[in-house]
Amino acid sequence: MKTSLDLKMIAQAGGNIVVAATPYSALDLKMVAAALTPGATLTVKSADKFSALDCKLIASAAPGRVVFDFS
């Protein structure tokens, strides 16, 4: 499993990232989303872990580039 700092580094390098929500906090994923380069996306699987406000916080760091999988 990658740490949130690992994910931030990958995002800064232009990577598209898919993660399970479970090991990360909303603040961790906000930091990763904020590091995304133009055109890159962050997909959060099992996003039911987060409240709607948490999802809003994460999404606001990279509008249009964060996908939440609630299935």
C-alpha positions as CSV (number, residue, x, y, z in Angstrom):
1,M,0.0,0.0,0.0
2,K,1.3,3.5,-0.9
3,T,1.3,6.2,1.7
4,S,-0.6,9.5,1.0
5,L,2.8,11.2,0.5
6,D,3.6,8.5,-2.1
7,L,0.3,9.2,-3.9
8,K,1.0,12.9,-3.8
9,M,4.4,12.4,-5.4
10,I,2.8,10.2,-8.1
11,A,0.0,12.8,-8.7
12,Q,2.6,15.6,-9.1
13,A,4.4,13.5,-11.7
14,G,1.2,13.3,-13.8
15,G,-0.2,9.9,-12.7
16,N,-3.9,9.0,-12.8
17,I,-4.6,7.3,-9.4
18,V,-7.2,4.8,-8.3
19,V,-7.3,4.0,-4.6
20,A,-9.5,2.3,-2.0
21,A,-10.9,4.8,0.5
22,T,-10.3,2.6,3.5
23,P,-6.7,3.3,4.4
24,Y,-6.9,7.1,3.8
25,S,-8.5,10.1,5.5
26,A,-10.4,12.8,3.7
27,L,-7.5,15.2,4.3
28,D,-5.1,12.7,2.8
29,L,-7.1,12.4,-0.4
30,K,-7.6,16.2,-0.5
31,M,-3.8,16.6,-0.5
32,V,-3.5,14.0,-3.3
33,A,-6.3,15.7,-5.3
34,A,-4.7,19.1,-5.0
35,A,-1.4,17.6,-6.4
36,L,-3.1,16.3,-9.6
37,T,-1.7,17.8,-12.8
38,P,-4.1,19.0,-15.5
39,G,-6.0,16.2,-17.1
40,A,-5.1,13.7,-14.4
41,T,-7.8,12.1,-12.2
42,L,-8.2,10.5,-8.8
43,T,-10.7,7.7,-8.4
44,V,-11.8,6.7,-4.9
45,K,-13.3,3.3,-4.6
46,S,-15.6,2.3,-1.7
47,A,-16.2,6.0,-1.1
48,D,-19.2,5.2,1.1
49,K,-16.7,5.5,3.9
50,F,-16.8,9.3,3.5
51,S,-19.6,11.7,4.4
52,A,-21.0,14.0,1.7
53,L,-19.0,16.9,3.3
54,D,-15.8,14.8,3.1
55,C,-16.4,14.1,-0.6
56,K,-17.1,17.8,-1.2
57,L,-13.8,18.7,0.6
58,I,-11.8,16.2,-1.6
59,A,-13.6,17.2,-4.8
60,S,-13.1,20.9,-4.2
61,A,-9.3,20.4,-4.4
62,A,-9.5,19.3,-8.0
63,P,-12.9,20.1,-9.5
64,G,-14.0,17.7,-12.3
65,R,-11.0,15.4,-11.7
66,V,-12.1,13.3,-8.7
67,V,-14.4,10.3,-9.2
68,F,-16.1,8.6,-6.3
69,D,-17.2,5.0,-6.6
70,F,-20.2,4.4,-4.2
71,S,-21.0,1.0,-5.7
